[in-house]
Amino acid sequence: MEPGTTQTEVRLVHPSADELLRALGHAVIATDLEGTIISWNAAAEQLYGWTAEEAVGRDITEVTVSEISQQAAAEIMGALREGRSWSGGFPVRRRGGEVVHALVTDSGVHRDGELIAIVGASLNLGDAVRHLMERSSDAAVLVDEHHDVSYASPAVANLFGWPVEAVVGAPLTDHIHPEDHQAFEELLAADPTWTERVGELRVRTEGSWSWVEVAVTDLYAQPGSKSVVCNIRRSERLARIEERERLLEAVHSEVLQDLFAAVLELDRALTRAAPPIAARIDVARDAVGRAMGTLREVVKP
């Protein structure tokens, strides 16, 4: 400070750890190594529906972890005990029993190299990514281990005519061609570490079946996911093949009609022709007949 200047005392007020936790938009939950809740912030109260007074002291599996994800939670706990953090999608249960999907980051708290507690920060997956899914041109659906849809973007109605309210809560296989159920099962069971889990299936669209491309993404950061996101779009490749087949069928029908008309004309001409001409007409008729037979056999509608 320059000589002669007036010293102004500046007092910095640092927020407490509790104040910081209350200000966070993420639900922050801390547990001991046995899974007993030791800290529960205000955002956790909003996400899960339990007050801190109700949650602290209870086992985490009783409060947030749904039955369908307890095995995965045990695997995550094992990773944390080994000193590894975990981040990804995770199904959790709210106080009223509703299962929602959360984005979760679990980290270990260490003291002198020993794991002493676990801190998890989570937020509602729907709130976090719904605006992205709803703006996507693909139809995005969240499918659980039973193939039931827990979320469907508005594009399912725009692309395929499926009412969102009719899709959510029902198996996605209700909309997939029965002959393609096995292919869908294989997509879901494929190794989540694969760079591409994409397949082509037929889905019901307004009374008919259309080929679509389905891309599967595991919600979990680790293998063994219970829930996946399926991005569904019309398959341009197969749509072009279908269009060519429709054109071929139309041409096939038209050519057959023309050949049949030619046979009738040859038959009429044959009844009036002199013997030398009749023999040539008969040869021509046989040639047209063979062409019709080949067309029916090789280019089937």
C-alpha positions in Angstrom: 0.0 0.0 0.0 1.3 3.5 -0.9 2.3 5.8 2.0 -0.5 8.1 3.0 -3.3 6.1 1.7 -6.1 5.0 4.0 -6.2 1.4 4.8 -9.6 -0.2 4.2 -10.2 -3.4 6.0 -11.8 -5.9 3.7 -13.4 -8.8 5.4 -13.9 -12.0 3.3 -16.8 -14.1 4.5 -16.3 -17.7 3.5 -19.4 -19.9 3.2 -19.6 -23.0 5.3 -19.6 -26.5 3.8 -23.3 -26.8 4.7 -24.1 -23.6 2.8 -22.2 -24.8 -0.2 -24.1 -28.1 -0.2 -27.4 -26.3 0.1 -26.6 -24.1 -2.9 -25.8 -26.9 -5.2 -28.4 -27.9 -7.8 -27.1 -31.5 -7.6 -28.4 -33.9 -5.0 -25.4 -34.7 -2.8 -25.5 -37.7 -0.5 -22.7 -39.1 1.6 -22.7 -42.5 3.2 -20.3 -44.5 5.4 -18.8 -47.7 4.1 -21.8 -49.7 5.3 -24.1 -47.5 3.2 -25.6 -45.5 6.1 -26.5 -42.0 5.0 -24.5 -39.4 6.9 -25.2 -36.3 4.8 -28.2 -35.3 2.7 -28.5 -31.8 1.1 -31.6 -29.8 0.0 -31.4 -30.9 -3.6 -31.5 -34.5 -2.5 -34.7 -33.7 -0.6 -36.2 -32.4 -3.8 -35.1 -35.2 -6.0 -35.9 -38.1 -3.7 -38.7 -36.7 -1.6 -37.1 -37.5 1.8 -36.1 -34.8 4.2 -32.6 -34.8 5.7 -34.1 -35.7 9.1 -35.8 -38.7 7.6 -32.9 -39.9 5.4 -29.8 -39.5 7.6 -29.1 -42.7 9.5 -30.9 -44.9 7.1 -29.4 -47.4 4.6 -29.0 -45.8 1.2 -30.6 -48.9 -0.5 -33.8 -48.3 1.6 -34.1 -44.7 0.4 -32.9 -44.2 -3.1 -31.9 -47.4 -4.8 -34.7 -49.3 -6.6 -34.8 -53.1 -6.5 -33.9 -53.4 -10.2 -30.6 -51.7 -9.6 -29.4 -53.1 -6.2 -27.0 -55.5 -7.9 -25.5 -52.7 -10.0 -25.2 -50.5 -6.9 -23.2 -53.3 -5.3 -20.9 -53.4 -8.2 -20.4 -49.6 -8.0 -19.6 -49.9 -4.3 -17.0 -52.5 -5.1 -15.3 -50.2 -7.6 -15.2 -47.4 -5.1 -13.6 -49.7 -2.5 -10.9 -50.3 -5.1 -10.2 -46.6 -5.4 -12.1 -46.0 -8.6 -14.9 -43.4 -9.1 -18.0 -44.2 -11.1 -20.1 -41.9 -13.2 -23.1 -42.6 -15.4 -26.8 -43.3 -15.6 -28.5 -45.0 -12.7 -32.2 -45.8 -11.9 -33.2 -44.5 -8.5 -36.4 -44.6 -6.4 -38.3 -41.6 -5.1 -40.2 -41.6 -1.8 -43.5 -42.5 -3.5 -42.0 -45.5 -5.3 -41.5 -43.9 -8.7 -38.4 -45.0 -10.4 -36.5 -42.2 -12.2 -33.2 -42.2 -14.0 -30.4 -40.1 -12.6 -27.0 -39.0 -13.7 -24.7 -40.0 -10.9 -21.1 -39.4 -10.0 -19.9 -41.5 -7.0 -16.5 -40.8 -5.4 -14.7 -42.1 -2.4 -13.5 -40.0 0.5 -10.1 -41.1 1.7 -8.1 -40.3 4.8 -4.5 -41.4 5.0 -5.0 -43.6 2.0 -8.0 -45.4 3.5 -11.6 -45.1 2.2 -13.8 -43.7 4.9 -16.9 -42.5 3.1 -18.6 -42.2 -0.2 -20.1 -39.1 -1.8 -22.6 -39.3 -4.7 -23.8 -36.3 -6.7 -26.9 -36.9 -8.8 -29.5 -35.1 -10.9 -32.6 -36.1 -12.7 -31.6 -37.6 -16.1 -34.8 -36.4 -17.7 -34.2 -32.8 -16.5 -30.6 -33.0 -17.7 -31.1 -34.4 -21.2 -34.8 -34.2 -22.1 -34.3 -30.9 -23.9 -31.7 -32.6 -26.1 -33.9 -35.7 -26.7 -36.9 -33.6 -27.5 -35.0 -31.6 -30.1 -33.5 -34.6 -31.8 -34.9 -35.7 -35.1 -34.4 -39.3 -33.9 -37.0 -41.0 -31.7 -35.3 -41.6 -28.3 -36.7 -44.1 -25.8 -35.4 -45.2 -22.5 -35.8 -48.9 -22.0 -35.4 -50.9 -18.8 -34.2 -54.5 -18.3 -37.8 -55.7 -19.0 -37.9 -53.8 -22.3 -40.5 -51.4 -20.8 -40.3 -47.8 -21.9 -39.8 -45.3 -19.1 -39.4 -42.3 -21.4 -40.2 -41.6 -25.1 -39.4 -38.4 -26.9 -42.1 -36.6 -29.0 -40.4 -37.9 -32.2 -42.0 -41.3 -31.7 -45.3 -39.7 -32.7 -43.8 -37.6 -35.5 -41.9 -40.5 -37.1 -44.0 -43.5 -36.4 -47.4 -42.3 -35.2 -47.0 -43.8 -31.7 -48.7 -41.7 -29.0 -46.2 -41.0 -26.3 -48.6 -41.9 -23.6 -49.2 -45.3 -25.2 -45.5 -46.0 -25.5 -44.4 -45.2 -22.0 -45.0 -48.0 -19.6 -45.3 -50.7 -22.3 -42.7 -53.0 -23.8 -40.9 -51.5 -26.8 -41.3 -55.0 -28.4 -45.0 -54.3 -28.8 -44.0 -52.0 -31.7 -41.3 -54.3 -33.2 -42.1 -57.0 -35.8 -42.2 -60.4 -34.1 -39.6 -61.8 -36.5 -37.2 -59.1 -35.3 -37.5 -59.6 -31.6 -34.5 -61.8 -31.5 -32.4 -59.2 -33.3 -33.5 -56.6 -30.8 -32.6 -58.9 -27.9 -29.1 -59.3 -29.4 -28.7 -55.5 -29.7 -29.6 -55.1 -26.0 -27.3 -57.9 -24.9 -24.3 -56.7 -27.0 -21.2 -55.6 -25.2 -21.7 -52.0 -24.1 -18.0 -51.3 -24.9 -18.6 -51.8 -28.6 -18.2 -48.7 -30.6 -21.4 -49.4 -32.5 -24.5 -51.2 -31.3 -26.7 -50.5 -34.3 -29.2 -52.8 -36.0 -32.1 -52.6 -38.6 -35.5 -53.7 -37.5 -39.1 -53.5 -38.6 -41.5 -51.4 -36.5 -45.2 -50.8 -36.8 -46.1 -47.5 -38.5 -49.7 -46.7 -39.0 -50.9 -50.2 -39.8 -47.8 -51.3 -41.8 -44.2 -52.3 -41.1 -41.3 -50.0 -41.8 -37.5 -50.6 -41.6 -35.7 -48.5 -39.0 -32.2 -48.2 -37.7 -31.9 -48.6 -33.9 -28.8 -47.4 -32.0 -28.4 -48.7 -28.4 -26.5 -46.8 -25.8 -25.9 -48.2 -22.3 -26.8 -45.8 -19.5 -24.2 -47.2 -17.2 -20.5 -46.3 -17.4 -19.7 -50.0 -16.6 -20.8 -53.2 -18.4 -23.9 -54.9 -17.1 -26.4 -52.1 -17.8 -30.0 -52.6 -16.8 -31.3 -49.7 -18.9 -30.5 -48.3 -22.3 -31.3 -45.5 -24.6 -32.6 -46.5 -28.0 -32.3 -43.9 -30.8 -34.6 -44.9 -33.6 -34.7 -43.5 -37.1 -36.0 -44.6 -40.4 -33.4 -46.6 -42.3 -32.6 -44.7 -45.4 -30.8 -47.7 -46.9 -33.6 -50.1 -46.4 -36.2 -47.4 -47.4 -34.4 -47.1 -50.8 -34.5 -50.9 -51.1 -38.2 -50.9 -50.3 -38.9 -48.2 -52.8 -37.0 -50.1 -55.5 -39.0 -53.2 -54.7 -42.2 -51.3 -54.9 -41.2 -49.9 -58.3 -40.1 -53.3 -59.5 -43.4 -54.8 -58.4 -45.3 -52.2 -60.3 -43.1 -52.7 -63.4 -43.4 -56.4 -63.0 -47.2 -56.2 -63.0 -47.3 -53.8 -65.9 -45.0 -55.9 -68.1 -46.9 -59.1 -67.4 -50.1 -57.4 -68.4 -48.5 -56.2 -71.7 -47.2 -59.7 -72.4 -50.6 -61.2 -71.7 -52.2 -58.7 -74.0 -49.6 -59.6 -76.7 -50.5 -63.4 -76.3 -54.2 -62.6 -76.8 -53.4 -60.7 -80.0 -51.2 -63.5 -81.3 -53.9 -66.0 -80.5 -56.4 -63.9 -82.5 -54.0 -63.5 -85.4 -53.2 -67.2 -85.3 -56.9 -68.1 -86.1 -56.8 -65.9 -89.3 -53.3 -66.6 -90.5 -52.3 -68.8 -93.4 -50.2 -71.9 -92.5 -46.8 -70.4 -93.2 -47.6 -67.2 -91.2 -49.3 -69.2 -88.5 -46.2 -71.2 -87.8 -44.2 -68.0 -87.3 -46.9 -66.6 -85.0 -46.9 -69.8 -83.0 -43.1 -69.5 -82.5 -43.6 -65.9 -81.4 -46.4 -66.9 -79.0 -44.2 -69.6 -77.4 -41.4 -67.0 -77.0 -43.7 -64.6 -75.2 -45.1 -67.4 -73.1 -41.5 -68.4 -72.0 -40.8 -64.7 -71.2 -43.9 -64.5 -69.0 -42.9 -67.7 -67.2 -39.4 -66.4 -66.6 -40.7 -63.1 -65.3 -43.1 -64.8 -62.9 -40.3 -67.1 -61.6 -37.4 -64.7 -61.3 -39.1 -61.4 -60.5 -41.7 -62.4 -58.0 -43.9 -59.6 -56.6 
